[in-house]
Amino acid sequence: MNPNRPVPRHSVMEIEAYVPGKSGAPGAMKVYKLSSNETPLGPSPKAIAAFREAAGSLELYPDGSATRLRAAIGERHGLDPERIVCGNGSDDLLHLIASAFVGEGDEGVFTEHGFLVYRIAILAAGGVPVVVPETNLTADVDAILAAVTPRTKIVFIANPNNPTGTYLPLAEVKRLHAGLPSHVVLVLDHAYAEYVTREDYSNGLELATEYPNVVVTHTFSKIHGLASLRIGWAYGHPEVCDALNRIRGPFNVNGAALEAGIAAVGDVEHVNAAIAHNDRWRSWLETEIGKLGLKVTPSVGNFVLIHFPPTPGKSAGDADAFLSSRGLVLRRVTSYGLPNALRMTVGAEEPNRLVVQALADFVAGKA
Ligand SMILES: *Cc1c(COP(=O)(O)O)cnc(C)c1O
């Protein structure tokens, strides 16, 4: 073949572009966006002040090695800053990790209802996505290990997972790691780790300290409320960090993001307030929605997965339309293999109550 135009690599054309959660509801008076797991508390006021301050020096290139931000993260979590790499959101890092370790035809493993960015990152690197079934909407360690072949280079796990809200206890993560060949990179995506208050959970940082093939990613988009600024960080072995530093954009985190991120990490009180708000309202939502006869998957994140019967008029699509007409924007998760469910971000009190009321009306068949 000698086409008379540029042709992208085959695997690139297999990618279906990521479709973010809706942000609007046409016709509704007031819109409550509960579709992208953003925090209802907003960022720390200190982060907002630091962002404003950064407006005074926009002509300057940022510190390309994010030295002060890495130091702040290291101090907060007791980590060596040399083993941290910052990114333009953790999406940036997920792509960098895949492109550093996955070559043409290599396999990358993730689970049935796993985060869609993994598929995109594997394909973009030229790799072959291998999707593993889950058990009870939860990653299944045995199934993942059974999918490993000599071509496997990477395994992505979101823990807790989005959009299911389920998690693997530390013992299961360790069992997964122990069963993987030592040259396979295990990526633990801990976007929601701060929200988890279970005793048998760990944010994975110890594992990545100990083993050269474990990389943990974190984000400022969720509990820190800085999704718009795009800041993520990865923690791993120095050789992994070295690889990521070679291929990342030299200024991949912008100056305003660096300043806001440093201020956000330091505001532990704000993070604790977000955890407390989430614990209270997530369990309220699970209870109240459960009372309506709708099944809710028990979640440890800042969102809940609500299941609907496939019955015409009662389905997830019908519920989505009904809620949208009241300005309540949830997330359809058909692209995650969950056509009969909607994902709802734990919001502020007002939208939480409005959703429960709207679902009660929907279930009762009221307009
Ligand atoms: C939201 C989310 C992220 C964060 O992405 P950013 O690029 O840091 O905004 C990463 N992983 C999962 C599973 C998420 O849900």
The ligand as a Tripos MOL2 file, in Angstrom:
@<TRIPOS>MOLECULE
LIG
   15    15     1     0     0
SMALL
NO_CHARGES

@<TRIPOS>ATOM
      1 C1        -10.6620   11.0000   37.5060 C.3       1 LIG1
      2 C2         -9.7390    9.8670   37.3480 C.ar      1 LIG1
      3 C3         -8.3860   10.0760   37.1320 C.ar      1 LIG1
      4 C4         -7.8210   11.4610   37.1650 C.3       1 LIG1
      5 O1         -7.4840   11.9370   35.9450 O.3       1 LIG1
      6 P1         -6.7430   13.3410   35.8320 P.3       1 LIG1
      7 O2         -6.1580   13.2490   34.4830 O.co2     1 LIG1
      8 O3         -5.7080   13.3850   36.9090 O.co2     1 LIG1
      9 O4         -7.7740   14.3920   35.9820 O.co2     1 LIG1
     10 C5         -7.5480    8.9950   36.9850 C.ar      1 LIG1
     11 N1         -8.0310    7.7420   37.0880 N.ar      1 LIG1
     12 C6         -9.3150    7.4960   37.3400 C.ar      1 LIG1
     13 C7         -9.7780    6.1010   37.5070 C.3       1 LIG1
     14 C8        -10.2150    8.5490   37.4480 C.ar      1 LIG1
     15 O5        -11.5010    8.3070   37.6560 O.3       1 LIG1
@<TRIPOS>BOND
     1     1     2 1
     2     2     3 ar
     3     2    14 ar
     4     3     4 1
     5     3    10 ar
     6     4     5 1
     7     5     6 1
     8     6     7 2
     9     6     8 1
    10     6     9 1
    11    10    11 ar
    12    11    12 ar
    13    12    13 1
    14    12    14 ar
    15    14    15 1
@<TRIPOS>SUBSTRUCTURE
     1 LIG1         1 GROUP 0 **** ****
